[in-house]
Each structure stands twice: as C-alpha cells, then as structure tokens.
Amino acid sequence: MQFKTGNTKEIFKEYGKSEFDTGSTEGQVALFTNRIKYLTEHLKVNRKDFATERSLVLLVGKRRKLLAYLKDRNIEGYRELIKKLGIRK
C-alpha cells in the first residue's frame, strides 16, 4: 500500500461532493483512514519509528472527533461512511 498525494483527488471525488471539496467531513475522514492504513503498515515494518507512531495516534484522534461530529449532524451519512470505509464494526 502506498500513500500518494495524487490519491487525494480520487478520495475526495468518491467520498466528498467533488474532487475539489476538501473541507467535507466525509472526505477528510476517508483521507485520514487512508493515511492511517498506510502508517499502520509502515509501523509493522519499522517498529521503533516513534515519531510516526505519535503522528498515527494524533491522526486517529482527529478522525474520531470528525466521526463524532458527523454522527451528531448526520447519522445516516455517518452509518453509510463507516460501512464504506470498513471501520467500527
């Protein structure tokens, strides 16, 4: 798995309203999930990379806060998003 900045447009196009709508909650959660998956794979190989581990923890916290916001505002959109992304079983 590789994280590329070119993937961000595709992620925002799929989960947001358009590829240029980088501020939507759904798009940001999808982007964070993609980065979290990438960093998790990186840490499996590089176990002593503590700076990356810290950034992963911060990223998970940001995603959690955005998901809580989305859950309060739009419960149906929240359920659809977590099902699409495969998080929170």
Rosetta constraint file for C-alpha pairs under 8 A:
AtomPair CA 1 CA 38 HARMONIC 6.37 0.50
AtomPair CA 1 CA 41 HARMONIC 7.73 0.50
AtomPair CA 2 CA 38 HARMONIC 6.51 0.50
AtomPair CA 3 CA 7 HARMONIC 7.35 0.50
AtomPair CA 3 CA 34 HARMONIC 7.51 0.50
AtomPair CA 3 CA 35 HARMONIC 6.76 0.50
AtomPair CA 3 CA 38 HARMONIC 6.25 0.50
AtomPair CA 4 CA 8 HARMONIC 7.49 0.50
AtomPair CA 6 CA 10 HARMONIC 7.50 0.50
AtomPair CA 7 CA 11 HARMONIC 6.17 0.50
AtomPair CA 8 CA 12 HARMONIC 6.09 0.50
AtomPair CA 8 CA 31 HARMONIC 6.83 0.50
AtomPair CA 9 CA 13 HARMONIC 5.98 0.50
AtomPair CA 9 CA 19 HARMONIC 4.90 0.50
AtomPair CA 9 CA 20 HARMONIC 7.17 0.50
AtomPair CA 10 CA 14 HARMONIC 6.14 0.50
AtomPair CA 10 CA 19 HARMONIC 6.57 0.50
AtomPair CA 11 CA 15 HARMONIC 6.03 0.50
AtomPair CA 11 CA 16 HARMONIC 7.60 0.50
AtomPair CA 11 CA 19 HARMONIC 7.51 0.50
AtomPair CA 11 CA 27 HARMONIC 6.73 0.50
AtomPair CA 11 CA 30 HARMONIC 6.74 0.50
AtomPair CA 11 CA 31 HARMONIC 6.51 0.50
AtomPair CA 12 CA 16 HARMONIC 4.73 0.50
AtomPair CA 12 CA 17 HARMONIC 7.28 0.50
AtomPair CA 12 CA 18 HARMONIC 6.18 0.50
AtomPair CA 12 CA 19 HARMONIC 4.75 0.50
AtomPair CA 12 CA 20 HARMONIC 7.13 0.50
AtomPair CA 12 CA 21 HARMONIC 6.65 0.50
AtomPair CA 12 CA 22 HARMONIC 6.43 0.50
AtomPair CA 12 CA 27 HARMONIC 5.02 0.50
AtomPair CA 12 CA 28 HARMONIC 7.83 0.50
AtomPair CA 12 CA 30 HARMONIC 7.85 0.50
AtomPair CA 12 CA 31 HARMONIC 7.70 0.50
AtomPair CA 13 CA 17 HARMONIC 6.50 0.50
AtomPair CA 13 CA 18 HARMONIC 4.64 0.50
AtomPair CA 13 CA 19 HARMONIC 4.07 0.50
AtomPair CA 13 CA 20 HARMONIC 7.67 0.50
AtomPair CA 14 CA 18 HARMONIC 7.65 0.50
AtomPair CA 14 CA 19 HARMONIC 7.82 0.50
AtomPair CA 15 CA 26 HARMONIC 5.89 0.50
AtomPair CA 15 CA 27 HARMONIC 5.10 0.50
AtomPair CA 15 CA 30 HARMONIC 6.80 0.50
AtomPair CA 16 CA 21 HARMONIC 6.29 0.50
AtomPair CA 16 CA 22 HARMONIC 7.47 0.50
AtomPair CA 16 CA 24 HARMONIC 6.00 0.50
AtomPair CA 16 CA 25 HARMONIC 7.87 0.50
AtomPair CA 16 CA 26 HARMONIC 5.87 0.50
AtomPair CA 16 CA 27 HARMONIC 4.67 0.50
AtomPair CA 17 CA 21 HARMONIC 6.08 0.50
AtomPair CA 17 CA 24 HARMONIC 7.57 0.50
AtomPair CA 21 CA 27 HARMONIC 7.81 0.50
AtomPair CA 22 CA 27 HARMONIC 6.49 0.50
AtomPair CA 22 CA 28 HARMONIC 6.94 0.50
AtomPair CA 23 CA 27 HARMONIC 7.20 0.50
AtomPair CA 23 CA 28 HARMONIC 6.85 0.50
AtomPair CA 24 CA 28 HARMONIC 6.30 0.50
AtomPair CA 25 CA 29 HARMONIC 6.15 0.50
AtomPair CA 25 CA 66 HARMONIC 6.55 0.50
AtomPair CA 25 CA 70 HARMONIC 6.93 0.50
AtomPair CA 26 CA 30 HARMONIC 6.21 0.50
AtomPair CA 26 CA 70 HARMONIC 7.93 0.50
AtomPair CA 26 CA 81 HARMONIC 7.01 0.50
AtomPair CA 27 CA 31 HARMONIC 6.13 0.50
AtomPair CA 28 CA 32 HARMONIC 6.06 0.50
AtomPair CA 29 CA 33 HARMONIC 6.07 0.50
AtomPair CA 29 CA 63 HARMONIC 5.72 0.50
AtomPair CA 29 CA 66 HARMONIC 6.80 0.50
AtomPair CA 29 CA 67 HARMONIC 7.19 0.50
AtomPair CA 30 CA 34 HARMONIC 6.26 0.50
AtomPair CA 30 CA 85 HARMONIC 7.10 0.50
AtomPair CA 31 CA 35 HARMONIC 6.31 0.50
AtomPair CA 32 CA 36 HARMONIC 5.98 0.50
AtomPair CA 32 CA 59 HARMONIC 6.73 0.50
AtomPair CA 32 CA 60 HARMONIC 7.73 0.50
AtomPair CA 32 CA 63 HARMONIC 6.36 0.50
AtomPair CA 33 CA 37 HARMONIC 6.21 0.50
AtomPair CA 33 CA 63 HARMONIC 7.62 0.50
AtomPair CA 33 CA 85 HARMONIC 7.68 0.50
AtomPair CA 34 CA 38 HARMONIC 6.38 0.50
AtomPair CA 35 CA 39 HARMONIC 6.11 0.50
AtomPair CA 36 CA 40 HARMONIC 6.00 0.50
AtomPair CA 36 CA 56 HARMONIC 6.38 0.50
AtomPair CA 36 CA 59 HARMONIC 7.09 0.50
AtomPair CA 36 CA 60 HARMONIC 7.19 0.50
AtomPair CA 37 CA 41 HARMONIC 6.36 0.50
AtomPair CA 38 CA 42 HARMONIC 6.30 0.50
AtomPair CA 39 CA 43 HARMONIC 6.12 0.50
AtomPair CA 39 CA 52 HARMONIC 7.20 0.50
AtomPair CA 39 CA 53 HARMONIC 7.97 0.50
AtomPair CA 39 CA 56 HARMONIC 6.57 0.50
AtomPair CA 40 CA 44 HARMONIC 6.35 0.50
AtomPair CA 40 CA 56 HARMONIC 7.71 0.50
AtomPair CA 41 CA 45 HARMONIC 6.89 0.50
AtomPair CA 42 CA 46 HARMONIC 6.08 0.50
AtomPair CA 43 CA 47 HARMONIC 5.25 0.50
AtomPair CA 43 CA 48 HARMONIC 7.86 0.50
AtomPair CA 43 CA 49 HARMONIC 6.89 0.50
AtomPair CA 43 CA 52 HARMONIC 7.50 0.50
AtomPair CA 43 CA 53 HARMONIC 7.11 0.50
AtomPair CA 49 CA 53 HARMONIC 6.42 0.50
AtomPair CA 50 CA 54 HARMONIC 6.13 0.50
AtomPair CA 51 CA 55 HARMONIC 6.34 0.50
AtomPair CA 52 CA 56 HARMONIC 6.07 0.50
AtomPair CA 53 CA 57 HARMONIC 6.35 0.50
AtomPair CA 54 CA 58 HARMONIC 6.33 0.50
AtomPair CA 55 CA 59 HARMONIC 6.07 0.50
AtomPair CA 56 CA 60 HARMONIC 6.19 0.50
AtomPair CA 57 CA 61 HARMONIC 6.33 0.50
AtomPair CA 58 CA 62 HARMONIC 6.31 0.50
AtomPair CA 59 CA 63 HARMONIC 6.22 0.50
AtomPair CA 60 CA 64 HARMONIC 6.11 0.50
AtomPair CA 61 CA 65 HARMONIC 6.28 0.50
AtomPair CA 62 CA 66 HARMONIC 6.29 0.50
AtomPair CA 63 CA 67 HARMONIC 6.09 0.50
AtomPair CA 64 CA 68 HARMONIC 6.19 0.50
AtomPair CA 65 CA 69 HARMONIC 6.24 0.50
AtomPair CA 66 CA 70 HARMONIC 6.14 0.50
AtomPair CA 67 CA 71 HARMONIC 6.00 0.50
AtomPair CA 67 CA 78 HARMONIC 7.10 0.50
AtomPair CA 68 CA 72 HARMONIC 6.30 0.50
AtomPair CA 69 CA 73 HARMONIC 6.28 0.50
AtomPair CA 70 CA 74 HARMONIC 5.58 0.50
AtomPair CA 70 CA 75 HARMONIC 6.92 0.50
AtomPair CA 70 CA 77 HARMONIC 7.48 0.50
AtomPair CA 70 CA 78 HARMONIC 5.83 0.50
AtomPair CA 71 CA 75 HARMONIC 4.75 0.50
AtomPair CA 71 CA 77 HARMONIC 7.83 0.50
AtomPair CA 71 CA 78 HARMONIC 5.36 0.50
AtomPair CA 74 CA 78 HARMONIC 6.17 0.50
AtomPair CA 75 CA 79 HARMONIC 6.21 0.50
AtomPair CA 76 CA 80 HARMONIC 6.18 0.50
AtomPair CA 77 CA 81 HARMONIC 6.04 0.50
AtomPair CA 78 CA 82 HARMONIC 6.27 0.50
AtomPair CA 79 CA 83 HARMONIC 6.21 0.50
AtomPair CA 80 CA 84 HARMONIC 6.20 0.50
AtomPair CA 81 CA 85 HARMONIC 6.12 0.50
AtomPair CA 82 CA 86 HARMONIC 5.72 0.50
AtomPair CA 82 CA 87 HARMONIC 5.30 0.50
AtomPair CA 82 CA 88 HARMONIC 6.60 0.50
AtomPair CA 83 CA 87 HARMONIC 6.81 0.50
